Amino acid sequence: MYRTHSCGALRASHINTEVTLAGWVQKSRDKGFMIWVDLRDRYGITQLIFDEERTSVDLMEKAKSLGREFVIQVHGVVIERESKNENIKTGAVEVLVTELIILNDSKTPPFTIEDDTDGGEDLRMKYRYLDIRRNPVKENLLFRHQVSMEIRKYLSNEGFIDVETPYLIKSTPEGARDFVVPSRMNQGQFYALPQSPQTFKQLLMIGGIDKYFQIVKCFRDEDLRADRQPEFTQIDCEMAFVEQEDVLHTFEGLTRHLLKEIKGVEVDSFPRITYDEAMRLYGNDKPDIRFGMTFGELNDVTKHKDFKVFNSAELVVGIAIPGGASFTRKEIDKLVDWVRRPQVGALGMVYVKCHEDGSYKSSVDKFYDQVDLERWAKKIGANAGDLICILSGETNKVRAQLSALRMEMAERLGFRKADEFAPLWVVDFPLLELDEETGNYHAMHHPFTSPKPGQLELLNSRPGEVKANAYDLVLNGNEIGGGSIRIHNKQIQAMMLKHLGFSDEEAKEQFGFLMDAFEFGAPPHGGIAFGLDRLVSILGGQETIRDFIAFPKNNSGRDVMIDSPATIANDQLKELNIKLDTQE
Ligand code: ASP
């Protein structure tokens, strides 16, 4: 037996017990006549002791040879520790070693394997297996396990069954590029890795599996953005014989369950907001509603004077920053610089200080009087002591800019508390989105999403106005899940694909299998998928999803540990009949 106890198990009650432990040498302190070794495994740290009086000369020598991260097995007796360490669970005892076996030695690790490490991000990624030995990383993996077990428990109790769907498939459009895999047996042909199991879960509904879930890898070849992984994990779910209300109800249940079991938090309500309203009030389709600072639109109270900037703007809109009236001139200038940074992109910012005595002082006093400013304050819901910040310009852009400012200020003012959870459903998304560059419409959710009842007719006349039976679950300003009620009728699916610019042939080629299946008694169905990585990181109160993935890729989509992506051997290319431009 390698070990009788883990390194986190021994307590005062074990004193005088003979034990065998195995683990890694975290560090050793050699006083010459006495040596202490911190032995670590997944469960904790136990102090080992070797001392001249009680330990043989040979064993002392062997103990002296131990280096950091050596893997050892020891046999010994649990004794009371002279100076106890209250900070660790095993701090009352130590093991007086009688036998030491070195199971494997170790090179000196490139960084210290302790909670506070000296290793930089790149180094830790390259030696991820060493980083995983550290508590913070290990605990994140344990946490992720706990979350995923609770998900399985809840869904399984609700009658959902876990069905695996294939990874080598054909394109499923979720708005990204596919990763493709060349087929050796069918030269010149490629599989695509799933952007999601969307079509398969719909086929499962047609197969009569009326509640499906899977915790599944999805692959999307998207342009790199901070904290985005080319492969990521979804909690993918689908239900048959449901309407939107049923889906929302079920997944409110899952979210409640997770918040309760994992965080001990009971959520009162899952408010709902339409997409249009979210954009109007927060400039964003995934608003953080833990704090107010909602937008106030000011077009009708700003355009009556000679201020050209506002007069020519499509939208004039502002927010009130609580307590901001006390900002100094310098602080406000800095804020203006902040919104003008290219990442935000505003041209400028108008501000109004709402003084405690009821008067106002603005950066546009030349154009607007106290009556105007008071009206603005009312529209925005600003109180005495607040600073009103106003941006203007083209609607979509200005909303995005002001939303960025809102989030930034909330962060600075400490309104985004990690231990407060405010879920929100965003519903009634537009079905289609106009691609400004190409002038074409594409599906805002995906092409299998159904329009809201009664809106089908609008599809031909005013496609941009059609609302979808689609919903997102937002938690603290993050989209954690999204789904829709699907089309289950061949003609409607064909019509939808036509609107998205697919020719009949293309539609048949790519989605013929699904549309054919619709002809064999497809039940009404709908579902949702949650992003597990993001959900876990929010529940864990941390920002980066990478911290909760065992072997993540870096921001350039590389795995620096195994050094991938990489070239492949010429023989392999030949076998696949692939010729690269760079090859002779
Ligand atoms: N397949 C969708 C996605 O990946 C989720 C869904 O509609 O259920 O976003």
Residues whose N, C-alpha, C, O or C-beta is under 5 A from the ligand:
A	BS01	LIG	E174 Q195 S196 Q198 C237 G482 G483 S484 G527 I528 A529
